[in-house]
Amino acid sequence: MSSSLPTYSHRRRNEASRIARSLEGASTVPFWLDSPDRPAPEPALAGDTTADLLVVGGGYSGLWTALIAKEADPARDVVLIEGREIGWAASGRNGGFFEASLTHGEDNGRRHFADELAELDRLADENFDEFVATLDRHGIDAEFEHTGALTVATEPHQVDALREAAGDAEFLDRAAVQALVHSPVFLAGLRERHGTALVNPAKLAWGLKRVCIELGVRVFEHTPALSLRRDGDGVAVQTKAGLILARQVALATNGFPSLLKRTELLTIPVYDYVLMTEPLTAAQLESIGWAERFGIADSSREFHYSRRTADDRILYGGFDAVYHRGGKIRKAYDQRRETFETLADHFFTTYPQLDVRFTHAWGGMIDMCSRLSAFQGVAMGGRVAYSAGFTGLGVGATRFGAKVMLDLLSGESTELTRLRMVRSKPIPIPPEPIANPAIQIIRKAVARSDANEGRDGLLLKVMDRFGVGFDS
């Protein structure tokens, strides 16, 4: 059976002309940000100012930190600065998959935090519910849909693995998964309804920004932080336009260069790429049978993810994770024709019945750490907190990271600050010139694992023993 199945690889299965035609004229702007609903940026900082709490970074992590802090203490003077525009980076261009997990999935959680996994699962459920309650309380229209998720087997050896992992989820054999989604590559599935949902990522960021401003947070966009240092009982943060003196600082810069030397080697910037189709017609939707808007991911290490949007497009991304020598972050890296062509080829392998074009093709940096789940900590005598390393699963986990940062800044021992997950740090990633060749070797090992029916070679086994993860 396996020899007759279409499979994913870097070798193209579809005609080059079909791939080229599908990508012709695709916008380089992330689909979610290419919207008339995009709000105008707030003015940049002009001159010096002070704050009780300064939040550096205007993605989900920073927005949640500012919002939660202000809700807890309306009198607290909270300032948020963003180097460009709110939500312009990973928070505004991700796939919009909202998973409750704080540990990048159960397997990864068991690998690193087995002794407190039950507690982390409970906290994840609480965070999920509080996230949804905040959207309802403040009327944030983020196109939230609690539709669940479907994990599919695309290789014969993955079928038994899904069956064994079912737990409370619903295992679907080939007939059952084909009844949900008609694709020749889907051999089985796992339907999870608990703690998984979809959002419009940009509308979520913009909604959080609106609420922050309504609560009294002073937001300054186009205000990059250049440095920070201790200043008496507080912290001084230098920007291009002036100095901000704050009693406390929360750093929510994720994969961008850290303002703290101690965290420089804890994350690397990895580039992920995505395609978005034109809206599907009723006949095209019927041909694939994807009636409900649940997200889909396959079981390979080099995995794909896809979802339907509110206007019946299909977002399709993943497989290729690209690290650039030196950990450089450049706008030019947001576009990678080779990866877009690979994704288009895999899309048509998945849905050969669809003849569509892609209206948007984009990419961007995500912050990756060696344990694949976020970490937090403090510096400068407890005056500065940081949170980073979400590794592509930050839509929900960033809210939890924000709560941890605020608890750490309080200086009190809390349920969150006592977690080993919070007290521990991922294994540092070596600097250049070691990083690039090491990462390329690992990427090849990951590809070999997929080609070898999921059996890891010695390198990946050793990495797993030392708590280092690496997927696409």
Disulfide bonds with the S-S distance in Angstrom:
none
